[in-house]
Amino acid sequence: MPRRANRPLMVNENPMVRTTISLHESILKRVKDLSDREHTTLGKTLSELLCLGLMKKEERLSQPASAFRIREFSMGKPLVPLEDKAVIAEKAEKGLL
């Protein structure tokens, strides 16, 4: 039954489209095995897997990113006395820093 333009799309009348995609051979085998175990079509299995993957990815993207942290570590003993600006300037001019 064709859907009327003013009627909302129901889940059970979701239109399917044909498309061509490239899959790695091992992935295709795993999906075929899964669809055989579930006694369903390859297209339906792929649609379910893509839907689950999209929902997981969208959920992850909707969460705020973790705070940026700078790791602290010891750089060892300074090569010049940091309190003496003249020594630092002299070493910098000679290209030693």
N, C-alpha and C positions, 0 to 999 in steps of 0.2 A: 504494500500500500504506500503510495507516495506521501511524503510529509508535506503538510501545508506550511506555507511560509510564516504564518503567525503562530504556529504551534511550536513549543520548545522541543528540542531534540531529546528523545528519551534514550537511555543507555542501551536498551535492547534493540533499538533501531539505528544504532550508530553505523554510518556508512563505511564500508571498507574501500580502500583504494589499492590499485595495483601499482607496484613500483619495483625497481631493480636495485639491489644493494650488493655490495661486495663484502663477503664475510671470510674470515680466516677459516680454513678447512676444519681445524679442530673445534672451533666454536660451532660451526654448522653441524658437525657430528654430535656434539653435546646437546644442542637444541633439538635435533631430530630424535635422539635417544630419549630426551625428556618428553617430547610430544608423544612418542610411542608409549612410554610408561603411563602417561596421563590420558591416553586414548583421545587425543585432540589433534587438530591440524597444526602444521608448522607455523602458519600465519598467526593463529590464535596464540600459540606458545610464545612466538616472538613479540607479539603485541603485549602480552602480559609481562614478559621480562623487560621490555622497553619501558612500560608504564611504571613498574617497580623501580627500575633504575632512575627514571626521570624524577619520580617522587623523592627518592633518596637524595639525589643531586640537588633538587630544588630546596629540600629541607636544609641540607648542608650550606647552601648558598644564602639562605635566609637568616642563618645564625650569624651574630656579629663575629668578626675576626678576633682571634686572640690578641691580647696586648703584646706589643713589641717589647722585647726585653734585650738589654745589652748584657752580655756575659762579661764578668770582671775576671781579670787574671793578672798575675804579677809579671811585669816587664823586666824585672831584675834591677840591679843597681844602676842609677843614671851615669852616663859617661862623663858628664860635666856637672858641676855644682849648680843646681837649679836656682839657687838664690842669687847667683852672680850673673847679672844680665850682661855685663861686659864680656865675660868669658863665652857666654852663649852666642852673643853677636859676633865675636871674633871667629868662633868655630863655624858659624853659619856662613860668614863671608868667605871662608876658605873652602867651603863645600864639605866640611867634615860632619855635618849633621843631616 
